[in-house]
């Protein structure tokens, strides 16, 4: 059987033809009083209960007192108990970094020491009624000297919760910033790391091609767990650099954060690997941080504090199709009192792209830190396959480039 491939390039994107609809999510975010604070750090869609969770440094959502964590049911915001009321001196606010569902409970993590009125450090769980700790107290070396334990990222892999952050013990288990929780006990995963970094180093992890990857700051780069050890994957990131997010897209592992080509990096703030070789992203994003990645309609959306993608002006958000960058046709305005505003979080909820950060307006729509974006019809595509002569259209839905595969 021969396969004939035809690649068609469309003259314009379907997204640009469609009407973009922007809706604020209720009254949105009320930040804390600290200047430059108050953004949503991470969003999570709970498909079991069809709820959208938001975590960060805020005191209310939609006019409801929601300290550091809130949930949205598509119409209204609600709190999870009293949430996070106190965090560490150096962070100055209730600082929650991530949220996820694990074993029918909602887990949050960050740099805090009280949750639901209880002494809970760095990671907590919500059973629908109250907050509880996750094992015994987390600790960090040199505590009290503006250094405290925190968890920065969580992933559920094979019914276990993996976490990374700044800690030297968790649940009475000695570990340098990497551990897993099975619902009852913690297990150290830092063994085998050459020259472990105990201070502010591990920031993101991801399961990719049945292997666990870990990223962090500076020379840590990207690590892969092999057996009971960790090995470095290629050159990683170089210079005064860090990784904010790992994400899988088109069967590649994307590494996003802040790193630039003058320091010897292959691209600016976004690159990807197939597990052995690194590839650039047509110029990446400039001049500053890339905070989050989210696949939506077969394209990868990126957000942050950047103004250019692929050396073209795009504002705080852009999309990547695996080969080139596209403008989303969104104009993002920062709050008047925060000229360094940014988009920090992306998620898909009920078919729409949710964006959140230190923003006050998207196009002509006023928002308060969080909004949904509907890009209109998803496009056209063919998914019916005839065994006597299959015609397959890629991607489905179609965007600017289409591949037609004919069996002959």
C-alpha positions as CSV (number, residue, x, y, z in Angstrom):
1,X,0.0,0.0,0.0
2,X,1.3,3.4,-1.0
3,X,0.6,6.6,0.9
4,X,0.4,9.9,-0.9
5,X,0.9,13.0,1.2
6,X,-0.4,16.4,0.2
7,X,0.3,19.5,2.3
8,X,-2.0,22.5,1.8
9,X,-1.2,25.9,3.2
10,X,-4.3,28.0,3.9
11,X,-4.1,31.7,3.3
12,X,-5.5,32.7,6.6
13,X,-6.3,31.2,10.0
14,X,-9.8,30.2,10.9
15,X,-9.3,31.8,14.3
16,X,-8.8,35.2,12.7
17,X,-12.0,34.8,10.8
18,X,-14.1,33.9,13.8
19,X,-15.5,36.3,16.4
20,X,-13.5,36.2,19.6
21,X,-15.7,36.3,22.7
22,X,-14.2,37.3,26.0
23,X,-16.1,37.0,29.3
24,X,-14.8,37.8,32.8
25,X,-15.3,35.1,35.4
26,X,-17.6,36.9,37.7
27,X,-16.1,39.9,39.5
28,X,-12.7,38.2,39.3
29,X,-9.7,38.6,41.6
30,X,-9.2,40.8,44.6
31,X,-5.5,41.0,45.2
32,X,-3.8,41.3,48.5
33,X,-2.5,44.8,49.4
34,X,1.0,44.1,48.4
35,X,2.1,45.9,45.3
36,X,2.7,43.6,42.4
37,X,1.0,40.7,44.1
38,X,-2.5,39.2,43.8
39,X,-2.3,37.1,40.7
40,X,-3.6,33.7,40.0
41,X,-0.6,31.4,39.8
42,X,-2.2,28.2,38.5
43,X,-5.5,26.9,37.2
44,X,-6.8,23.3,37.2
45,X,-9.9,21.8,35.7
46,X,-11.5,19.0,37.8
47,X,-13.3,16.9,35.2
48,X,-14.8,14.7,37.9
49,X,-16.9,17.5,39.4
50,X,-16.6,19.9,36.4
51,X,-15.1,22.7,38.5
52,X,-12.3,25.1,37.8
53,X,-9.8,25.7,40.6
54,X,-7.7,28.8,40.9
55,X,-4.8,29.3,43.3
56,X,-2.4,32.2,44.0
57,X,-2.0,35.3,46.1
58,X,-5.5,36.7,46.4
59,X,-8.0,37.5,49.2
60,X,-11.3,37.1,47.3
61,X,-12.8,35.9,44.0
62,X,-16.1,37.2,42.7
63,X,-16.7,39.1,45.9
64,X,-16.4,36.0,48.0
65,X,-13.6,35.7,50.6
66,X,-11.3,33.1,49.1
67,X,-7.8,33.2,50.6
68,X,-5.3,31.7,48.1
69,X,-7.7,29.1,46.6
70,X,-11.1,29.2,45.0
71,X,-13.4,27.2,42.8
72,X,-15.7,28.2,39.8
73,X,-18.7,26.1,38.8
74,X,-19.3,28.0,35.5
75,X,-21.5,30.6,37.2
76,X,-20.1,31.5,40.6
77,X,-17.0,31.5,42.7
78,X,-16.8,29.7,46.1
79,X,-14.3,29.3,48.8
80,X,-12.7,26.1,50.3
81,X,-13.0,26.8,54.0
82,X,-10.9,29.6,55.2
83,X,-8.1,28.7,52.8
84,X,-4.5,30.1,53.3
85,X,-4.3,33.0,55.6
86,X,-0.6,33.2,56.4
87,X,2.6,32.6,54.5
88,X,6.2,33.2,55.1
89,X,7.9,36.6,55.6
90,X,9.8,36.5,52.3
91,X,6.7,35.9,50.3
92,X,4.6,38.4,52.2
93,X,1.2,37.0,51.0
94,X,-0.7,33.8,50.9
95,X,1.3,32.2,48.1
96,X,-0.2,29.1,46.6
97,X,1.6,27.6,43.6
98,X,-0.4,24.6,42.3
99,X,-3.6,22.7,42.7
100,X,-4.6,19.1,41.6
101,X,-7.0,16.3,42.4
102,X,-5.6,13.1,44.0
103,X,-7.5,10.2,45.4
104,X,-10.8,12.2,45.6
105,X,-9.3,15.1,47.4
106,X,-8.1,18.5,46.3
107,X,-4.4,19.2,47.0
108,X,-2.8,22.6,47.0
109,X,0.9,23.5,47.5
110,X,3.0,26.6,47.9
111,X,4.8,28.7,50.5
112,X,2.5,28.8,53.5
113,X,2.4,27.6,57.0
114,X,-1.3,27.8,57.9
115,X,-4.3,26.3,56.0
116,X,-7.8,26.1,57.3
117,X,-6.6,27.6,60.6
118,X,-4.2,24.6,61.1
119,X,-0.4,24.6,61.2
120,X,0.2,23.0,57.7
121,X,3.4,23.6,55.8
122,X,3.8,23.8,52.1
123,X,1.1,21.2,51.0
124,X,-2.4,20.6,52.2
125,X,-5.5,18.6,51.1
126,X,-9.2,19.4,51.1
127,X,-11.8,16.6,51.5
128,X,-14.8,18.7,50.7
129,X,-15.3,19.8,54.3
130,X,-12.0,20.6,55.9
131,X,-8.3,21.0,55.3
132,X,-5.7,18.5,56.6
133,X,-2.0,18.0,56.4
134,X,-0.2,15.6,54.1
135,X,1.8,13.5,56.5
136,X,3.9,15.3,59.1
137,X,5.6,18.7,59.0
138,X,7.7,19.6,56.0
139,X,11.1,21.2,56.8
140,X,13.9,23.2,55.1
141,X,17.5,23.7,56.1
142,X,18.4,27.1,57.7
143,X,14.7,27.9,58.5
144,X,14.0,31.3,59.9
145,X,16.6,33.1,57.9
146,X,14.1,34.0,55.1
147,X,14.3,30.4,54.0
148,X,11.2,28.2,54.5
149,X,9.8,25.0,53.1
150,X,7.6,25.2,50.0
151,X,6.3,23.0,47.2
152,X,6.2,24.4,43.7
153,X,4.7,21.7,41.4
154,X,2.6,18.5,41.7
155,X,1.8,15.7,39.2
156,X,-0.3,12.6,39.6
157,X,1.5,9.6,38.0
158,X,0.2,6.0,38.3
159,X,-1.9,6.9,41.4
160,X,0.9,8.5,43.2
161,X,1.4,12.2,43.9
162,X,4.9,13.6,42.9
163,X,6.1,16.9,44.3
164,X,9.1,19.2,43.9
165,X,10.2,22.3,45.7
166,X,12.3,23.7,48.5
167,X,12.4,21.2,51.3
168,X,14.9,18.9,53.0
169,X,12.5,16.6,54.7
170,X,8.8,15.8,54.3
171,X,6.8,13.4,56.5
172,X,9.9,12.6,58.5
173,X,11.6,11.4,55.3
174,X,14.9,13.1,54.4
175,X,14.8,14.3,50.8
176,X,16.3,17.2,48.8
177,X,13.3,18.7,47.1
178,X,11.8,15.7,45.3
179,X,9.3,13.2,46.8
180,X,6.2,11.1,46.1
181,X,3.1,10.4,48.2
182,X,1.0,7.3,47.9
183,X,-1.9,8.5,50.1
184,X,-0.3,7.2,53.3
185,X,3.5,7.6,53.1
186,X,6.2,9.8,51.6
187,X,9.1,8.4,49.6
188,X,12.4,10.2,48.9
189,X,13.2,10.5,45.2
190,X,16.3,12.8,45.5
191,X,18.7,9.9,45.9
192,X,21.1,9.6,42.9
193,X,21.1,13.4,42.1
194,X,24.7,14.4,41.6
195,X,25.5,17.5,43.7
196,X,21.9,18.1,44.9
197,X,20.8,21.7,45.2
198,X,19.0,22.4,48.5
199,X,18.0,26.0,47.9
200,X,15.3,27.2,45.6
201,X,16.1,24.9,42.8
202,X,13.5,22.4,41.7
203,X,10.4,24.0,40.0
204,X,8.7,21.6,37.7
205,X,8.2,17.9,36.9
206,X,6.5,15.9,34.1
207,X,6.0,12.2,33.1
208,X,7.1,11.8,29.5
209,X,7.5,8.6,27.5
210,X,7.1,6.6,30.8
211,X,9.9,8.4,32.4
212,X,10.0,11.1,35.1
213,X,11.6,14.5,34.3
214,X,12.6,17.2,36.7
215,X,13.6,20.8,36.0
216,X,14.9,23.7,38.0
217,X,17.1,26.8,38.2
218,X,20.3,27.5,36.4
219,X,22.7,24.7,35.9
220,X,20.2,22.1,37.1
221,X,18.6,22.2,33.6
222,X,16.6,19.1,32.8
223,X,17.0,15.8,34.6
224,X,15.6,12.3,33.8
225,X,15.1,9.6,36.4
226,X,16.8,6.3,35.3
227,X,16.5,3.5,37.8
228,X,17.4,5.0,41.2
229,X,19.5,7.8,39.8
230,X,19.0,11.0,37.8
231,X,20.8,11.9,34.6
232,X,21.1,15.2,32.8
233,X,19.3,15.5,29.5
234,X,21.5,17.4,27.1
235,X,22.7,20.9,27.9
236,X,19.5,22.0,29.6
237,X,19.3,25.8,30.1
238,X,22.3,28.0,30.7
239,X,23.2,31.3,32.3
240,X,21.0,33.2,34.7
241,X,18.0,31.0,33.9
242,X,15.2,29.0,35.3
243,X,12.3,26.7,34.2
244,X,8.7,27.5,35.1
245,X,6.9,24.8,33.3
246,X,7.2,21.4,31.6
247,X,4.5,20.3,29.2
248,X,4.0,17.5,26.6
249,X,2.8,18.6,23.1
250,X,2.9,16.6,19.9
251,X,4.9,13.9,21.6
252,X,7.7,16.3,22.6
253,X,8.6,17.6,26.0
254,X,8.5,21.4,26.1
255,X,10.6,23.4,28.6
256,X,9.4,26.9,29.4
257,X,10.8,29.6,31.6
258,X,13.4,32.3,31.3
259,X,16.6,31.7,29.3
260,X,18.1,33.5,26.4
261,X,20.3,32.7,23.4
262,X,23.2,35.1,24.3
263,X,23.9,32.8,27.3
264,X,24.3,29.8,24.9
265,X,20.7,28.5,24.9
266,X,19.2,27.0,21.8
267,X,16.3,29.5,21.9
268,X,14.6,32.1,24.1
269,X,12.5,30.9,27.0
270,X,10.9,27.9,25.1
271,X,12.5,24.9,23.7
272,X,11.6,21.2,23.4
273,X,13.2,17.8,23.4
274,X,12.3,14.3,22.2
275,X,14.3,12.9,25.2
276,X,17.7,13.1,23.6
277,X,17.9,16.1,21.3
278,X,16.9,19.8,21.9
279,X,15.1,21.9,19.3
280,X,14.3,25.6,19.2
281,X,10.9,27.3,18.7
282,X,11.6,29.7,15.9
283,X,12.9,32.5,18.1
284,X,11.0,31.6,21.2
285,X,9.6,34.5,23.3
286,X,11.1,37.8,24.4
287,X,12.1,39.6,26.5
288,X,11.0,38.0,29.7
289,X,9.3,35.1,31.5
290,X,7.2,32.4,29.9
291,X,5.0,31.1,32.8
292,X,2.5,28.6,31.5
293,X,1.7,26.4,28.5
294,X,-1.7,24.9,27.5
295,X,-2.8,22.9,24.5
296,X,-6.1,24.0,23.0
297,X,-7.5,23.0,19.7
298,X,-4.3,21.2,18.7
299,X,-2.1,24.3,19.3
300,X,0.1,25.2,22.2
301,X,-0.7,28.4,23.9
302,X,2.0,30.2,25.9
303,X,1.6,33.1,28.3
304,X,3.9,35.2,30.4
305,X,5.5,38.6,30.6
306,X,6.8,38.6,27.0
307,X,6.0,41.0,24.1
308,X,7.3,39.0,21.2
309,X,7.0,35.4,19.9
310,X,9.0,34.4,16.9
311,X,10.3,38.0,16.8
312,X,6.8,39.3,16.1
313,X,4.8,41.5,18.5
314,X,2.1,39.4,20.3
315,X,1.6,40.8,23.8
316,X,1.4,38.5,26.8
317,X,0.0,35.4,24.9
318,X,0.8,33.6,21.7
319,X,0.2,30.2,20.1
320,X,2.6,27.7,18.6
321,X,1.7,24.9,16.2
322,X,4.9,22.9,16.3
323,X,6.5,24.9,13.5
324,X,5.7,28.6,13.9
325,X,4.1,31.2,16.1
326,X,0.8,32.9,15.6
327,X,-0.8,36.0,17.1
328,X,-4.0,35.3,19.1
329,X,-5.5,38.6,18.2
330,X,-5.7,39.4,21.9
331,X,-4.7,42.8,23.4
332,X,-3.8,42.4,27.0
333,X,-3.7,45.5,29.3
334,X,-2.0,45.5,32.7
335,X,-3.6,47.0,35.8
336,X,-2.8,50.7,36.1
337,X,-0.9,50.2,39.4
338,X,1.2,47.4,38.1
339,X,3.0,48.2,34.9
340,X,4.9,44.9,35.1
341,X,1.6,42.9,34.9
342,X,1.6,39.5,33.2
343,X,-0.4,36.5,32.3
344,X,0.5,33.6,34.6
345,X,-1.9,30.8,34.1
346,X,-3.8,29.0,31.3
347,X,-6.4,26.2,31.4
348,X,-9.2,24.8,29.3
349,X,-12.7,24.7,30.9
350,X,-15.9,23.8,29.2
351,X,-14.2,24.1,25.8
352,X,-13.0,27.7,26.4
353,X,-9.5,28.9,27.1
354,X,-9.2,30.4,30.6
355,X,-6.5,33.1,31.1
356,X,-5.4,34.6,34.4
357,X,-2.8,37.0,35.8
358,X,-2.2,40.6,36.6
359,X,-4.5,42.0,33.8
360,X,-7.3,44.5,33.7
361,X,-8.6,44.4,30.1
362,X,-8.6,42.0,27.1
363,X,-9.4,43.7,23.8
364,X,-12.4,45.9,24.8
365,X,-13.6,43.8,27.7
366,X,-12.8,44.8,31.3
367,X,-11.6,41.8,33.4
368,X,-10.3,41.6,36.9
369,X,-7.4,39.1,36.7
370,X,-9.3,36.2,35.1
371,X,-11.4,35.6,32.0
372,X,-12.6,33.0,29.5
373,X,-11.9,33.2,25.8
374,X,-14.0,31.6,23.0
375,X,-12.3,31.7,19.7
376,X,-15.4,30.7,17.8
377,X,-15.9,27.6,15.6
378,X,-13.1,25.1,15.9
379,X,-12.6,24.7,12.2
380,X,-13.2,21.8,9.8
381,X,-11.8,18.4,9.6
382,X,-12.4,14.8,8.4
383,X,-12.4,12.0,10.9
384,X,-14.5,9.3,9.1
385,X,-12.3,6.5,7.8
386,X,-13.4,4.2,5.0
387,X,-11.6,0.8,5.1
388,X,-11.8,0.7,1.2
389,X,-10.0,4.0,0.8
390,X,-9.2,6.1,3.8
391,X,-8.9,9.8,3.7
392,X,-7.3,11.4,6.8
393,X,-7.0,15.1,7.4
394,X,-4.4,16.4,9.8
395,X,-4.8,18.3,12.1
396,X,-8.4,17.9,13.0
397,X,-9.7,20.6,13.4
398,X,-7.7,22.2,10.6
399,X,-5.7,25.3,11.1
400,X,-3.2,27.0,8.7
401,X,-1.5,23.8,7.5
402,X,-3.3,20.7,6.4
403,X,-1.9,17.3,5.5
404,X,-4.1,14.9,3.6
405,X,-3.1,11.2,3.6
406,X,-4.5,8.9,0.9
407,X,-4.2,5.1,1.0
408,X,-3.7,3.6,-2.4
